[in-house]
Amino acid sequence: MKCYWISLSVILFFVLFPLVTSAHKIMTFAYVENGIVYTETYFSGGGKAKNAKVMVYDTMTNKLLLTGTTDAKGYFHFKPPAITDLKIVVEAELGHRAVTKVKAKDLKSISKEVANISPQETAVESSSVQTHQVTIEDMRQLIREEVSRELKPLFEKIIQVEQRLERPSLTQIFGGIGYILGILGIWAYFKAKKG
């Protein structure tokens, strides 16, 4: 009888442990808007990863550029300290870890905005009138900002859909239980046949 309970425990561990660990899987998502990188981190069960440690690295040199902490809703945002490919690592409780990347090309518009400001524009006399010609690059930047603003709700919906897809369905849970009971039934059948 003792062998029966040990076998049952081992089977349950190997079948249910992956379900428990995947239920606490952590995911992070990042996007750039108006020169700021926004991240949202959540558990696959839908819970927000609050007070999780965030580390931003330069992917080329693996140098740590900045650190921070997610807020109560799992959000974290920052102005990139360098225009390079970024690797964002989020570490939550119990050793959960998620990684996402932001490409340098998504950050290039930030540096162009800063580079386009001349010293004369920063120190303009109050009595002078400043004229500004709209360039193609200015138009591209405006379009990027508007598209990013319009896509933000879509990104949030995608995150919600991902959260729902990551959760095990009721059918999967009952299927797993049925699978376990089936294995135990086969094991009990052969055990009874031997005895």
Backbone as ProteinMPNN parsed JSONL, in Angstrom:
{"seq_chain_A": "MKCYWISLSVILFFVLFPLVTSAHKIMTFAYVENGIVYTETYFSGGGKAKNAKVMVYDTMTNKLLLTGTTDAKGYFHFKPPAITDLKIVVEAELGHRAVTKVKAKDLKSISKEVANISPQETAVESSSVQTHQVTIEDMRQLIREEVSRELKPLFEKIIQVEQRLERPSLTQIFGGIGYILGILGIWAYFKAKKG", "coords_chain_A": {"N_chain_A": [[0.821, -1.2, 0.0], [1.99, 1.181, 0.727], [3.76, 1.575, -1.363], [1.965, 2.148, -3.381], [0.984, 4.727, -2.699], [3.332, 6.227, -2.864], [3.949, 5.948, -5.576], [1.673, 7.163, -6.671], [2.045, 9.784, -5.7], [4.43, 10.523, -7.023], [3.609, 10.426, -9.72], [1.558, 12.375, -9.704], [3.122, 14.611, -9.057], [4.828, 14.895, -11.335], [2.944, 15.364, -13.301], [1.315, 17.501, -12.438], [3.108, 19.511, -11.569], [4.308, 20.911, -13.846], [1.997, 22.306, -14.678], [1.488, 24.002, -12.497], [3.852, 25.549, -12.396], [3.782, 26.788, -14.913], [1.56, 28.33, -14.588], [2.465, 30.444, -13.155], [4.165, 31.773, -14.779], [6.084, 34.471, -15.998], [5.683, 37.398, -17.96], [6.83, 40.011, -20.114], [6.326, 43.079, -21.826], [7.23, 45.5, -24.21], [7.213, 48.829, -25.556], [7.748, 51.754, -27.622], [7.052, 55.153, -27.184], [6.749, 58.49, -28.019], [9.483, 58.969, -27.438], [9.885, 57.631, -25.059], [10.356, 54.565, -23.379], [8.06, 52.127, -22.683], [7.053, 49.62, -20.432], [5.249, 46.64, -19.65], [4.54, 44.272, -17.264], [3.496, 41.047, -16.4], [1.925, 38.191, -14.828], [1.235, 34.916, -16.135], [-1.21, 34.065, -15.26], [-2.64, 36.359, -15.146], [-2.223, 38.186, -13.135], [-0.649, 41.213, -12.025], [2.809, 42.028, -12.175], [3.978, 43.385, -9.643], [6.288, 45.664, -8.082], [8.559, 44.494, -9.158], [11.937, 43.89, -10.071], [13.627, 45.795, -12.504], [15.928, 45.695, -15.115], [17.935, 47.308, -17.453], [19.77, 46.669, -20.29], [22.523, 47.25, -22.547], [22.492, 45.593, -25.494], [24.626, 45.038, -27.16], [27.04, 45.396, -25.725], [26.417, 44.294, -23.332], [26.264, 45.861, -21.115], [25.041, 47.227, -18.111], [22.589, 49.61, -18.162], [20.544, 50.998, -16.803], [18.454, 50.739, -13.842], [15.378, 49.805, -12.212], [12.043, 49.706, -10.764], [8.968, 47.986, -11.087], [5.657, 49.414, -11.011], [2.596, 49.333, -9.007], [0.841, 48.328, -10.868], [2.357, 46.834, -12.539], [3.772, 48.301, -14.384], [6.48, 50.041, -15.974], [8.523, 52.713, -16.965], [10.9, 54.506, -19.013], [13.362, 56.907, -20.121], [15.453, 56.238, -22.744], [18.898, 55.828, -22.07], [20.803, 55.62, -24.027], [21.113, 55.319, -27.587], [20.667, 52.435, -28.704], [20.437, 48.864, -29.25], [18.295, 47.512, -26.884], [18.107, 45.412, -24.021], [15.685, 44.287, -21.921], [15.312, 43.205, -18.731], [13.289, 41.588, -16.435], [12.809, 40.802, -13.103], [10.898, 38.993, -10.919], [9.139, 38.026, -7.879], [10.017, 34.888, -6.278], [11.965, 34.075, -8.066], [11.116, 34.361, -10.716], [11.515, 35.286, -14.126], [11.686, 37.493, -16.881], [12.329, 38.473, -20.256], [12.684, 41.03, -22.652], [13.122, 42.807, -25.757], [14.185, 45.921, -27.236], [14.571, 47.502, -30.251], [17.246, 49.44, -31.689], [16.549, 50.972, -33.886], [13.943, 51.71, -33.357], [14.366, 53.606, -31.483], [15.76, 55.617, -32.705], [14.467, 57.912, -33.662], [14.308, 59.512, -31.462], [16.925, 60.48, -30.993], [17.261, 61.938, -33.322], [15.448, 64.012, -32.998], [16.624, 65.419, -30.889], [19.1, 66.057, -32.059], [18.321, 67.761, -34.118], [17.8, 70.176, -32.923], [19.125, 73.262, -32.84], [21.785, 75.337, -31.426], [20.994, 78.02, -31.64], [18.236, 77.844, -31.595], [17.763, 77.023, -29.003], [18.491, 79.186, -27.464], [16.857, 81.549, -27.941], [16.046, 84.941, -28.389], [13.537, 86.693, -26.574], [12.195, 88.654, -27.961], [12.439, 88.039, -30.611], [11.091, 86.414, -33.527], [10.505, 83.116, -34.213], [10.82, 80.994, -36.948], [9.749, 77.943, -38.34], [10.473, 75.4, -40.491], [8.726, 72.718, -41.853], [10.02, 69.604, -42.17], [10.579, 66.578, -44.087], [11.397, 64.626, -42.346], [10.389, 65.633, -39.933], [7.668, 65.328, -40.441], [7.538, 62.545, -40.642], [8.167, 61.88, -38.001], [5.972, 62.988, -36.628], [3.938, 61.403, -37.696], [4.761, 58.879, -36.737], [4.423, 59.283, -33.968], [1.651, 59.711, -33.805], [0.638, 57.295, -34.849], [1.688, 55.538, -32.951], [0.326, 56.438, -30.666], [-2.276, 55.797, -31.39], [-2.067, 53.039, -31.603], [-1.57, 52.143, -29.039], [-3.864, 51.352, -27.378], [-4.442, 49.005, -28.784], [-2.144, 47.452, -28.35], [-2.514, 47.007, -25.611], [-4.828, 45.445, -25.673], [-3.838, 43.191, -27.018], [-2.079, 42.222, -25.091], [-3.931, 41.5, -23.119], [-5.254, 39.413, -24.47], [-3.131, 37.605, -24.783], [-2.72, 37.006, -22.087], [-5.109, 35.639, -21.49], [-4.831, 33.425, -23.195], [-2.665, 32.128, -22.103], [-3.545, 31.023, -19.739], [-4.552, 27.913, -18.318], [-7.253, 26.104, -19.694], [-10.542, 25.06, -18.55], [-11.194, 22.65, -19.697], [-8.65, 21.619, -20.289], [-7.636, 21.299, -17.708], [-9.426, 19.376, -16.567], [-8.937, 17.372, -18.41], [-6.256, 16.771, -17.828], [-6.557, 15.762, -15.223], [-8.144, 13.542, -15.818], [-6.335, 12.116, -17.367], [-4.403, 11.478, -15.434], [-5.953, 9.858, -13.708], [-6.52, 7.806, -15.497], [-3.977, 6.674, -15.938], [-3.454, 5.811, -13.339], [-5.506, 3.947, -13.105], [-4.766, 1.995, -15.014], [-2.343, 1.225, -13.906], [-3.272, 0.191, -11.437], [-4.824, -1.926, -12.369], [-2.914, -3.689, -13.541], [-1.421, -4.186, -11.253], [-3.289, -5.492, -9.64], [-3.692, -7.736, -11.183], [-1.246, -9.041, -11.012], [-1.217, -9.709, -8.345]], "CA_chain_A": [[0.0, 0.0, 0.0], [2.904, 2.316, 0.781], [4.271, 1.725, -2.736], [0.871, 2.771, -4.145], [0.953, 6.166, -2.416], [4.562, 6.818, -3.403], [3.767, 6.006, -7.032], [0.664, 8.192, -6.929], [2.675, 11.084, -5.437], [5.386, 10.791, -8.092], [2.842, 10.701, -10.938], [0.921, 13.684, -9.544], [4.158, 15.642, -9.109], [5.289, 15.102, -12.709], [1.854, 15.858, -14.147], [0.792, 18.783, -11.967], [4.16, 20.523, -11.392], [4.385, 21.81, -14.993], [0.829, 23.195, -14.702], [1.659, 25.024, -11.46], [4.917, 26.476, -12.769], [3.374, 27.614, -16.048], [0.541, 29.272, -14.122], [3.154, 31.595, -12.601], [5.123, 32.267, -15.761], [6.056, 35.93, -16.081], [5.89, 37.933, -19.305], [6.955, 41.461, -20.184], [6.056, 43.623, -23.143], [7.767, 46.867, -24.269], [7.002, 49.613, -26.769], [8.289, 53.115, -27.548], [6.098, 56.205, -27.535], [7.241, 59.848, -27.737], [10.828, 58.946, -26.871], [9.898, 56.917, -23.787], [10.122, 53.125, -23.477], [7.078, 51.672, -21.707], [6.993, 48.17, -20.262], [4.19, 46.09, -18.802], [4.934, 42.928, -16.864], [2.379, 40.358, -15.76], [1.998, 36.743, -14.731], [0.353, 34.296, -17.115], [-2.537, 33.967, -14.675], [-3.301, 37.656, -15.255], [-1.791, 39.099, -12.073], [0.404, 42.172, -12.369], [4.086, 41.812, -11.487], [4.3, 44.646, -8.981], [7.558, 45.773, -7.356], [9.572, 43.619, -9.764], [13.177, 44.596, -10.426], [13.817, 45.958, -13.944], [17.303, 46.042, -15.49], [18.037, 47.604, -18.882], [21.135, 46.428, -20.751], [22.909, 47.439, -23.942], [22.67, 44.215, -25.961], [25.926, 44.871, -27.83], [28.122, 45.309, -24.741], [25.847, 43.693, -22.13], [26.479, 46.81, -20.02], [23.824, 47.648, -17.423], [22.383, 51.047, -18.398], [19.743, 51.552, -15.713], [17.609, 49.809, -13.108], [14.172, 50.394, -11.653], [11.071, 48.795, -10.186], [7.626, 48.156, -11.641], [4.692, 49.975, -10.062], [1.569, 48.398, -8.534], [0.151, 47.738, -12.017], [3.339, 46.12, -13.354], [4.309, 49.2, -15.406], [7.748, 50.737, -15.771], [8.901, 53.454, -18.175], [12.172, 55.217, -18.892], [13.936, 57.522, -21.309], [16.671, 55.46, -23.002], [20.138, 56.581, -21.88], [21.629, 55.493, -25.229], [20.4, 54.816, -28.755], [21.26, 51.134, -28.997], [19.502, 47.776, -28.969], [18.158, 47.347, -25.444], [17.546, 44.178, -23.468], [15.018, 44.617, -20.661], [15.165, 42.005, -17.911], [12.438, 41.822, -15.27], [12.874, 39.708, -12.132], [9.83, 39.093, -9.923], [9.286, 37.131, -6.731], [10.237, 33.448, -6.469], [12.921, 33.835, -9.143], [10.54, 34.469, -12.058], [12.317, 36.2, -14.937], [11.221, 37.708, -18.251], [13.237, 39.306, -21.047], [12.184, 41.556, -23.921], [14.117, 43.667, -26.412], [13.764, 47.088, -28.013], [15.58, 47.737, -31.286], [17.782, 50.802, -31.787], [15.825, 51.714, -34.925], [12.755, 52.28, -32.734], [14.8, 54.716, -30.64], [16.508, 56.6, -33.508], [13.732, 59.163, -33.801], [14.597, 60.33, -30.283], [18.193, 61.175, -31.197], [17.098, 62.903, -34.406], [14.777, 65.177, -32.437], [17.612, 66.174, -30.119], [20.13, 66.554, -32.978], [17.764, 68.809, -34.959], [17.695, 71.439, -32.195], [20.397, 73.994, -32.933], [22.009, 76.232, -30.286], [20.219, 79.243, -31.825], [16.86, 77.577, -31.209], [17.668, 76.888, -27.55], [18.708, 80.493, -26.837], [16.203, 82.552, -28.771], [15.622, 86.14, -27.663], [12.075, 86.728, -26.453], [11.626, 89.596, -28.917], [12.542, 87.542, -31.981], [10.08, 85.466, -33.971], [11.182, 81.932, -34.758], [10.06, 80.266, -37.951], [10.173, 76.544, -38.402], [10.012, 74.718, -41.686], [8.427, 71.303, -41.617], [10.784, 68.742, -43.069], [10.032, 65.229, -44.243], [11.681, 63.901, -41.105], [9.411, 66.107, -38.945], [6.395, 64.682, -40.763], [7.664, 61.136, -40.257], [8.101, 61.82, -36.542], [4.576, 63.23, -36.252], [3.168, 60.204, -38.063], [5.134, 57.833, -35.778], [3.8, 59.582, -32.679], [0.206, 59.497, -33.919], [0.395, 55.857, -34.994], [1.982, 54.946, -31.647], [-0.774, 56.804, -29.776], [-3.459, 55.039, -31.804], [-1.834, 51.605, -31.407], [-1.425, 51.804, -27.619], [-4.975, 50.492, -26.926], [-4.329, 47.701, -29.435], [-1.126, 46.72, -27.594], [-3.116, 46.576, -24.357], [-5.737, 44.329, -25.992], [-2.999, 42.029, -27.331], [-1.603, 41.713, -23.809], [-5.058, 40.821, -22.487], [-5.478, 38.155, -25.188], [-2.028, 36.713, -24.399], [-2.975, 36.538, -20.726], [-6.171, 34.629, -21.538], [-4.335, 32.223, -23.864], [-1.684, 31.456, -21.251], [-4.224, 30.311, -18.651], [-5.098, 26.615, -18.729], [-8.718, 26.095, -19.739], [-11.189, 24.048, -17.72], [-11.071, 21.384, -20.439], [-7.286, 21.123, -20.106], [-7.485, 20.871, -16.315], [-10.121, 18.094, -16.415], [-8.21, 16.408, -19.235], [-5.083, 16.36, -17.054], [-7.02, 14.901, -14.131], [-8.551, 12.283, -16.445], [-5.097, 11.441, -17.765], [-3.817, 10.928, -14.206], [-6.792, 8.751, -13.261], [-6.327, 6.719, -16.455], [-2.693, 6.026, -15.64], [-3.614, 5.084, -12.073], [-6.358, 2.789, -13.374], [-3.941, 0.982, -15.698], [-1.382, 0.732, -12.916], [-4.005, -0.636, -10.471], [-5.237, -3.142, -13.083], [-1.768, -4.624, -13.616], [-1.038, -4.532, -9.885], [-4.269, -6.49, -9.18], [-3.499, -8.947, -11.987], [-0.06, -9.712, -10.492], [-1.487, -10.167, -6.976]], "C_chain_A": [[0.86, 1.258, 0.0], [3.458, 2.623, -0.601], [3.242, 2.434, -3.618], [0.883, 4.292, -3.949], [2.207, 6.875, -2.929], [4.443, 6.981, -4.919], [2.778, 7.102, -7.413], [1.265, 9.591, -6.75], [3.633, 11.474, -6.561], [4.657, 11.16, -9.383], [2.199, 12.08, -10.856], [1.945, 14.816, -9.636], [4.552, 15.935, -10.556], [4.201, 15.618, -13.635], [1.427, 17.261, -13.732], [1.856, 19.867, -11.821], [4.305, 21.437, -12.597], [3.195, 22.767, -15.079], [0.98, 24.319, -13.692], [2.718, 26.029, -11.866], [4.523, 27.336, -13.952], [2.311, 28.619, -15.647], [1.193, 30.533, -13.56], [4.228, 32.133, -13.535], [4.978, 33.782, -15.874], [6.364, 36.365, -17.513], [6.015, 39.444, -19.231], [6.853, 41.896, -21.628], [6.54, 45.067, -23.144], [7.435, 47.513, -25.604], [7.496, 51.032, -26.527], [7.205, 54.092, -27.981], [6.661, 57.545, -27.082], [8.589, 59.849, -27.019], [10.941, 58.246, -25.532], [9.621, 55.438, -24.061], [9.185, 52.734, -22.336], [7.106, 50.147, -21.645], [5.794, 47.822, -19.395], [4.55, 44.643, -18.531], [3.794, 42.293, -16.081], [2.652, 38.862, -15.711], [0.99, 36.148, -15.703], [-1.06, 34.114, -16.575], [-3.3, 35.274, -14.724], [-2.885, 38.647, -14.196], [-0.659, 39.998, -12.532], [1.656, 41.89, -11.547], [4.512, 43.122, -10.838], [5.595, 44.537, -8.194], [8.617, 44.799, -7.867], [10.778, 44.468, -10.175], [13.328, 44.614, -11.942], [15.256, 46.384, -14.19], [17.356, 46.213, -16.999], [19.507, 47.514, -19.281], [21.3, 46.867, -22.203], [23.215, 46.038, -24.468], [24.03, 43.991, -26.618], [27.05, 44.634, -26.812], [27.717, 44.565, -23.475], [26.084, 44.555, -20.891], [25.125, 47.209, -19.432], [23.691, 49.166, -17.563], [21.564, 51.699, -17.292], [18.935, 50.451, -15.056], [16.386, 50.555, -12.584], [13.266, 49.304, -11.106], [9.705, 49.048, -10.809], [6.698, 48.722, -10.556], [3.645, 48.917, -9.696], [0.804, 47.729, -9.672], [1.105, 46.987, -12.943], [3.958, 46.975, -14.444], [5.662, 49.768, -14.981], [8.06, 51.47, -17.059], [10.19, 54.228, -17.909], [12.535, 55.859, -20.214], [15.253, 56.798, -21.564], [17.927, 56.313, -22.839], [21.054, 56.536, -23.099], [20.764, 54.945, -26.361], [21.128, 53.558, -29.228], [20.18, 50.076, -28.797], [19.486, 47.549, -27.457], [17.596, 45.977, -25.103], [16.982, 44.546, -22.104], [14.738, 43.32, -19.92], [14.334, 42.374, -16.687], [12.503, 40.587, -14.382], [11.823, 39.951, -11.061], [10.097, 38.098, -8.8], [9.453, 35.676, -7.158], [11.115, 33.137, -7.68], [12.349, 33.877, -10.546], [11.277, 35.56, -12.823], [11.745, 36.279, -16.341], [12.182, 38.657, -18.949], [12.507, 39.768, -22.305], [13.236, 42.501, -24.481], [13.445, 44.821, -27.138], [14.899, 47.388, -28.98], [16.0, 49.21, -31.313], [17.021, 51.617, -32.817], [14.551, 52.34, -34.375], [13.092, 53.495, -31.872], [15.45, 55.843, -31.436], [15.795, 57.93, -33.624], [13.99, 60.083, -32.615], [15.864, 61.138, -30.507], [18.075, 62.211, -32.299], [16.405, 64.159, -33.908], [15.775, 66.056, -31.705], [18.652, 66.796, -31.038], [19.623, 67.709, -33.835], [17.62, 70.149, -34.247], [19.06, 72.119, -32.216], [20.553, 74.892, -31.713], [21.198, 77.523, -30.403], [18.776, 79.041, -31.376], [16.713, 77.483, -29.7], [17.832, 78.222, -26.838], [18.14, 81.611, -27.705], [15.794, 83.731, -27.9], [14.098, 86.173, -27.637], [11.443, 87.656, -27.476], [11.643, 89.066, -30.351], [11.437, 86.537, -32.277], [10.803, 84.314, -34.652], [10.273, 81.261, -35.776], [10.626, 78.863, -38.04], [9.595, 75.92, -39.659], [9.815, 73.241, -41.358], [9.169, 70.483, -42.659], [10.085, 67.391, -43.175], [10.249, 64.431, -42.966], [10.727, 64.33, -39.985], [8.054, 65.441, -39.174], [6.415, 63.205, -40.362], [7.527, 60.977, -38.746], [6.67, 62.029, -36.056], [3.701, 62.005, -36.549], [3.463, 59.07, -37.089], [4.411, 58.042, -34.444], [2.297, 59.31, -32.716], [-0.137, 58.012, -34.028], [0.618, 55.154, -33.654], [0.85, 55.216, -30.661], [-2.026, 55.989, -30.101], [-3.301, 53.543, -31.532], [-1.751, 51.19, -29.942], [-2.598, 50.972, -27.109], [-4.92, 49.095, -27.54], [-3.284, 46.843, -28.731], [-1.719, 46.184, -26.292], [-4.069, 45.409, -24.579], [-4.952, 43.055, -26.295], [-2.487, 41.398, -26.045], [-2.71, 40.948, -23.098], [-5.335, 39.467, -23.144], [-4.387, 37.147, -24.831], [-2.253, 36.152, -23.008], [-4.042, 35.448, -20.715], [-5.678, 33.328, -22.154], [-3.361, 31.44, -22.996], [-2.346, 30.649, -20.136], [-4.711, 28.951, -19.143], [-6.623, 26.664, -18.684], [-9.258, 24.989, -18.834], [-11.084, 22.676, -18.376], [-9.684, 20.778, -20.247], [-7.074, 20.599, -18.681], [-8.155, 19.508, -16.104], [-9.464, 17.008, -17.264], [-6.985, 15.884, -18.513], [-5.455, 15.424, -15.911], [-7.442, 13.533, -14.679], [-7.345, 11.45, -16.864], [-4.452, 10.759, -16.552], [-4.623, 9.717, -13.738], [-6.666, 7.548, -14.198], [-5.046, 5.949, -16.196], [-2.801, 5.22, -14.356], [-4.47, 3.84, -12.263], [-5.585, 1.667, -14.039], [-2.96, 0.362, -14.72], [-2.072, -0.2, -11.921], [-4.432, -1.971, -11.091], [-4.096, -4.158, -13.117], [-1.302, -5.048, -12.232], [-1.966, -5.626, -9.343], [-4.079, -7.82, -9.912], [-2.3, -9.75, -11.469], [-0.353, -10.375, -9.155], [-2.459, -11.235, -6.88]], "O_chain_A": [[0.524, 2.261, -0.629], [3.609, 3.787, -0.971], [3.601, 3.222, -4.493], [0.803, 5.049, -4.916], [2.129, 8.017, -3.382], [4.794, 8.023, -5.47], [3.008, 7.867, -8.35], [1.018, 10.48, -7.564], [3.645, 12.624, -6.999], [5.048, 12.108, -10.065], [2.273, 12.865, -11.801], [1.666, 15.86, -10.226], [4.605, 17.096, -10.959], [4.501, 16.246, -14.65], [1.201, 18.118, -14.587], [1.531, 21.048, -11.939], [4.418, 22.649, -12.412], [3.354, 23.911, -15.503], [0.641, 25.466, -13.985], [2.52, 27.234, -11.706], [4.893, 28.509, -14.001], [2.169, 29.656, -16.294], [0.551, 31.581, -13.492], [5.108, 32.878, -13.104], [3.864, 34.306, -15.848], [7.204, 35.769, -18.187], [5.386, 40.086, -18.39], [7.247, 41.169, -22.54], [6.294, 45.794, -22.182], [7.382, 46.85, -26.64], [7.646, 51.465, -25.385], [6.532, 53.897, -28.994], [7.007, 57.721, -25.914], [8.808, 60.64, -26.101], [12.01, 58.268, -24.923], [8.758, 55.1, -24.872], [9.482, 52.98, -21.167], [7.174, 49.473, -22.673], [5.38, 48.594, -18.531], [4.832, 43.88, -19.454], [3.201, 42.924, -15.206], [3.489, 38.338, -16.445], [0.004, 36.796, -16.055], [-2.01, 34.017, -17.352], [-4.482, 35.311, -14.384], [-3.16, 39.839, -14.33], [0.186, 39.594, -13.331], [1.571, 41.553, -10.366], [5.304, 43.878, -11.402], [5.955, 43.467, -7.703], [9.466, 44.337, -7.105], [10.633, 45.623, -10.576], [13.177, 43.583, -12.597], [15.752, 47.317, -13.558], [16.873, 45.358, -17.741], [20.37, 48.177, -18.706], [20.348, 46.857, -22.983], [24.103, 45.364, -23.945], [24.531, 42.867, -26.629], [27.906, 43.774, -27.017], [28.563, 44.24, -22.642], [26.105, 44.055, -19.767], [24.18, 47.493, -20.168], [24.569, 49.916, -17.136], [21.853, 52.825, -16.885], [18.749, 49.374, -15.621], [16.371, 51.785, -12.523], [13.656, 48.142, -10.996], [9.328, 50.198, -11.034], [6.923, 48.536, -9.361], [3.796, 47.745, -10.039], [0.187, 46.683, -9.473], [0.701, 46.55, -14.021], [4.608, 46.443, -15.344], [5.941, 49.948, -13.796], [7.881, 50.913, -18.142], [10.525, 54.558, -16.772], [12.09, 55.432, -21.28], [16.099, 56.75, -20.671], [18.013, 57.401, -23.408], [21.988, 57.332, -23.195], [19.81, 54.204, -26.127], [22.062, 53.613, -30.028], [19.124, 50.366, -28.235], [20.537, 47.412, -26.831], [16.728, 45.452, -25.8], [17.698, 45.052, -21.24], [14.021, 42.449, -20.413], [14.631, 43.344, -15.991], [12.28, 39.467, -14.841], [11.843, 40.974, -10.377], [11.127, 37.425, -8.769], [9.073, 35.292, -8.264], [11.017, 32.053, -8.256], [13.025, 33.468, -11.489], [11.619, 36.607, -12.274], [11.364, 35.264, -16.924], [12.774, 39.534, -18.32], [11.798, 38.99, -22.942], [14.134, 42.94, -23.763], [12.304, 44.721, -27.59], [16.054, 47.513, -28.572], [15.211, 50.101, -31.001], [16.859, 52.826, -32.649], [14.115, 53.383, -34.863], [12.223, 54.311, -31.568], [15.671, 56.925, -30.891], [16.444, 58.975, -33.678], [13.901, 61.304, -32.747], [15.889, 62.34, -30.245], [18.717, 63.259, -32.229], [16.735, 65.261, -34.347], [15.782, 67.276, -31.868], [19.053, 67.941, -30.828], [20.415, 68.559, -34.242], [17.347, 71.16, -34.894], [20.031, 71.597, -31.668], [19.57, 75.185, -31.032], [20.76, 78.07, -29.391], [18.159, 79.959, -30.836], [15.659, 77.822, -29.161], [17.357, 78.377, -25.713], [18.865, 82.504, -28.142], [15.26, 83.548, -26.807], [13.448, 85.727, -28.582], [10.278, 87.476, -27.832], [10.937, 89.59, -31.212], [10.916, 85.889, -31.369], [11.613, 84.52, -35.556], [9.103, 80.993, -35.501], [11.819, 78.635, -37.842], [8.382, 75.912, -39.864], [10.63, 72.616, -40.68], [8.971, 70.646, -43.863], [9.132, 67.105, -42.45], [9.388, 63.653, -42.556], [10.303, 63.501, -39.181], [7.379, 65.041, -38.225], [5.443, 62.683, -39.816], [6.86, 60.06, -38.266], [6.21, 61.317, -35.163], [2.841, 61.63, -35.752], [2.547, 58.372, -36.654], [3.862, 57.103, -33.868], [1.738, 58.749, -31.774], [-1.073, 57.529, -33.389], [-0.162, 54.284, -33.265], [0.458, 54.327, -29.906], [-2.743, 55.548, -29.203], [-4.285, 52.854, -31.261], [-1.852, 50.003, -29.634], [-2.362, 49.957, -26.453], [-5.304, 48.116, -26.901], [-3.497, 45.647, -28.53], [-1.459, 45.042, -25.913], [-4.116, 44.484, -23.768], [-5.348, 41.965, -25.881], [-2.463, 40.173, -25.921], [-2.471, 39.877, -22.539], [-5.618, 38.488, -22.454], [-4.677, 35.973, -24.603], [-2.011, 34.97, -22.762], [-3.9, 34.446, -20.013], [-6.052, 32.246, -21.701], [-3.243, 30.223, -23.137], [-1.759, 29.686, -19.642], [-5.224, 28.842, -20.257], [-7.208, 27.204, -17.744], [-8.52, 24.1, -18.41], [-10.908, 21.665, -17.697], [-9.553, 19.567, -20.064], [-6.413, 19.58, -18.479], [-7.551, 18.595, -15.541], [-9.442, 15.843, -16.868], [-6.695, 14.689, -18.571], [-4.776, 14.43, -15.656], [-7.14, 12.498, -14.085], [-7.345, 10.227, -16.728], [-4.013, 9.612, -16.634], [-4.054, 8.675, -13.412], [-6.702, 6.403, -13.747], [-5.032, 4.719, -16.23], [-2.311, 4.094, -14.276], [-4.204, 2.8, -11.66], [-5.735, 0.505, -13.663], [-2.763, -0.853, -14.697], [-1.536, -1.258, -11.59], [-4.408, -3.01, -10.43], [-4.277, -5.326, -12.772], [-0.83, -6.172, -12.063], [-1.517, -6.561, -8.68], [-4.279, -8.891, -9.338], [-2.321, -10.981, -11.481], [0.172, -11.446, -8.849], [-2.762, -11.697, -5.78]]}, "name": "protein", "num_of_chains": 1, "seq": "MKCYWISLSVILFFVLFPLVTSAHKIMTFAYVENGIVYTETYFSGGGKAKNAKVMVYDTMTNKLLLTGTTDAKGYFHFKPPAITDLKIVVEAELGHRAVTKVKAKDLKSISKEVANISPQETAVESSSVQTHQVTIEDMRQLIREEVSRELKPLFEKIIQVEQRLERPSLTQIFGGIGYILGILGIWAYFKAKKG"}
